[in-house]
Amino acid sequence: MFKMTTNVAEANVITHAGTLHADDVLATVILERVLGDITVCRTFKVPDEGLSDDVIIYDIGFGKYDHHQKGGNGCRENGVPYASVGLIWRDFGRQLVANTCNPDLVCQLIDRDLIQGVDAADNGKLPKADYPAQAMTFYQTISLFNPNWDSKMTSDDAFANAVNFSKIVFDNFFESVVSKAKAQGIAEEPISKAADHVQFVDDVLTTVILERVLGDITVCRTSKIPDERLSDDVIIYDIGFGKYDHHQKGGNSCRENGVPYASVGLIWRDFGRQLVANTCNPDLVCQLIDRDLIQGVDAADNGKLPKADYPAQAMTFYQTISLFNPNWDSKMTSDDAFANAVNFSKIVFDNFFESVVSKAKAQGIVEESISKAEGHIIELCQFVPWQEFVFSSKNEKANDVQFVVFPSNRGGYNWQCVPDVLGGFGQRKSVPNEWRGLSGPKLQEVTGIATASFCHPAGFIGGAETLEDARKLAKLAVEA
């Protein structure tokens, strides 16, 4: 059982407050699955004393299960650095897999195909695939649970929602891996694939979109379209070689960037405008949903999405949905699995839709801040999603922006590097190496800034207690 408290004294597990990430969310899921009853306290500061030795502290405090200390907290043999979920899995995973048919194999596969991708992303080490479309990852899916800048939801409520959602993903993945391990004596090389069958993903998301557009829908899944004529109102997709299928010879056309359409892209192309019509910027919202969600599914469903050039691979939204397929040793019907996958995907799509609409509302705020930029730095009076609009702005000053300063949801103020490319982990201007991984007095000593609070080990973000000191840190980094 998982519950939350604001009283540190009541908790047996403690993690950071504020913005949630897949790292701390998935670590929480694993701890619940191992320990049973857990009471979580999310806080900005771990108490200096008074905690029981049994309390597990992760992703905060620079201890055994944190990775924000200077130099990180160790790497695997393949070079993938540990984040908190990897450290938790390393020490607790064996307990969870002990009663499976092949504990060593199950533990290895869960680390390789799920945990390592989260660890790499949380450490800023996961490169983009060399392809026009990028798959939305499990890490990004969990980030969508963070309250949007114009939302009144608390971060603790968002965290609880993300944990409950992630339980479904983890449990599906766990069952899939255990099932795969059972097949070792039947099928050769069970380790060679992360997912052996991906019977539906394209059609699942298509179904979600059609329901959101049309309202009430009744779905029939069939292996063959009837020969007799159906009503013109019936929408047939991902089967039959028609308008909304892509299995015909030569496919069913491509976008200008070369990404081929699958059924969900074809449906979004023709129905998406109806869904976004009442948003603040329909053209932008429609474009972002296609670019950042639909195209990745289309590319994967057409077998066009390459792996990233890195030892770890992120589990994608596409793979997350494929986990709903019945395992080889399951008695679940494919129709029941499809219904479960659709209901799960509604959560993802609705979160994504709300996030994009919220982002579109922020465009004017970011553009105004760009127009006032000085010394390669822009300031925001409140946090809003800014990266998209720094890169798309027609204002020439946007090309020179290197740092953004804004209020932190943890209190105080953050500075953040502008990445070298939209969504990338590189930086237009890096901070001094000696800042990275430092916090409190040590960072204050190195920088000479009285209220400097932290600098992430990857160097892309840091903070100070006052706006003036956050400005000073950004200015120091620009001049370094």
Beta strands, then each sheet from edge to edge (+ up, - down):
strand 1: 2-5
strand 2: 13-16
strand 3: 38-43
strand 4: 56-57
strand 5: 377-379
strand 6: 403-407
strand 7: 413-417
strand 8: 452-455
strand 9: 461-464
sheet 1: 1+ 3+ 2+ 4+
sheet 2: 5+ 6+ 7- 9+ 8-
end
